[in-house]
Protein backbone atom coordinates (compact mmCIF):
# COMPACT_ATOMS: atom_id res chain seq x y z
CA UNK A 1 0.00 0.00 0.00
CA UNK A 2 1.28 3.41 -0.98
CA UNK A 3 2.12 5.67 1.96
CA UNK A 4 1.82 9.45 2.16
CA UNK A 5 5.61 9.67 2.22
CA UNK A 6 5.75 7.73 -1.07
CA UNK A 7 3.43 10.26 -2.67
CA UNK A 8 5.49 13.16 -1.36
CA UNK A 9 8.68 11.64 -2.75
CA UNK A 10 7.11 11.36 -6.20
CA UNK A 11 8.48 13.80 -8.76
CA UNK A 12 5.89 16.44 -9.70
CA UNK A 13 6.38 15.51 -13.36
CA UNK A 14 5.07 12.03 -12.60
CA UNK A 15 1.93 13.04 -10.68
CA UNK A 16 -0.40 13.28 -13.71
CA UNK A 17 0.69 9.86 -14.97
CA UNK A 18 0.32 8.42 -11.47
CA UNK A 19 -3.24 9.75 -11.17
CA UNK A 20 -4.08 8.34 -14.60
CA UNK A 21 -2.65 4.94 -13.59
CA UNK A 22 -4.54 4.94 -10.30
CA UNK A 23 -7.77 5.96 -12.03
CA UNK A 24 -7.39 3.20 -14.62
CA UNK A 25 -6.73 0.66 -11.88
CA UNK A 26 -9.73 2.04 -9.94
CA UNK A 27 -7.57 2.60 -6.88
CA UNK A 28 -7.41 6.41 -6.77
CA UNK A 29 -10.59 6.75 -4.71
CA UNK A 30 -9.28 4.22 -2.18
CA UNK A 31 -6.03 6.15 -1.87
CA UNK A 32 -7.75 9.53 -1.50
CA UNK A 33 -10.22 8.08 1.02
CA UNK A 34 -7.34 6.77 3.15
CA UNK A 35 -5.51 10.10 2.98
CA UNK A 36 -8.71 11.90 4.01
CA UNK A 37 -9.11 9.52 6.96
CA UNK A 38 -5.54 10.25 8.02
CA UNK A 39 -6.25 13.96 7.63
CA UNK A 40 -9.33 13.75 9.85
CA UNK A 41 -8.34 11.11 12.39
CA UNK A 42 -4.55 11.02 12.62
CA UNK A 43 -2.29 12.72 15.10
CA UNK A 44 -0.84 16.10 14.16
CA UNK A 45 2.13 14.67 12.26
CA UNK A 46 -0.03 12.20 10.30
CA UNK A 47 -2.51 14.97 9.47
CA UNK A 48 0.22 17.27 8.19
CA UNK A 49 1.77 14.60 5.98
CA UNK A 50 -1.63 13.50 4.61
CA UNK A 51 -2.49 17.13 3.83
CA UNK A 52 0.79 17.63 2.01
CA UNK A 53 0.30 14.37 0.07
CA UNK A 54 -3.16 15.44 -1.09
CA UNK A 55 -1.80 18.83 -2.14
CA UNK A 56 1.06 17.13 -3.98
CA UNK A 57 -1.53 15.17 -5.96
CA UNK A 58 -3.25 18.42 -6.85
CA UNK A 59 -6.16 18.37 -4.42
CA UNK A 60 -6.92 21.73 -2.80
CA UNK A 61 -6.29 22.32 0.87
CA UNK A 62 -9.40 22.48 3.00
CA UNK A 63 -9.53 24.34 6.28
N, C-alpha and C positions, 0 to 999 in steps of 0.2 A: 504494500500500500504506500502510495506517495505521501510524503510528509510535507508540512509547510516549509521546512528548511530546504527540501528538494526543489520546491517551486521557486523559492527565493534565489536559489543558486542557478536557476535556468537563465540563460542568456535572453535578453529582451527580444532579440531577433528570432528566437525560437518559439516565443509565446503563441503567436498566431497559429503556427503549425501544430503546436501542442494542443491548443483548444480544438482545432479541427480534428485531430486524432482522437481526442477524448469524446468529442461529439459523435464521431463516426462509430466509436466503440460503445456509445451510450453509457459512458462513465463520468461525463462532466458533471451531471447533476448530483451524482453521489459524492464526488469530490467537493463541490461547492457546498452541499448540505453539511458535510463533515466540517469544513472550514467555518461555516456559520455556527455550528454547534460549539466549536472551540471558541469562537468569538463571543458567544453568549454565555457559555458555561465554564470556560477555563479560568485558571488563575491569571493574574495580570500579565505574566510573561507569555503564556499561551495565547491570550487574547491579542496581545501586540503582534506576535508572529503571524497569527491567523489573519489579522487585519492587513498586515503588510503583504502576505501571500495573495489575498484577494485583490489588493491594489495592483500587485505585480501582474496578475492575470487580466487586469483592465476593468475590474469591477469598482464602482465608486465607493468612497468611504461614507459610511453612514454614522451619524452621531447618535 
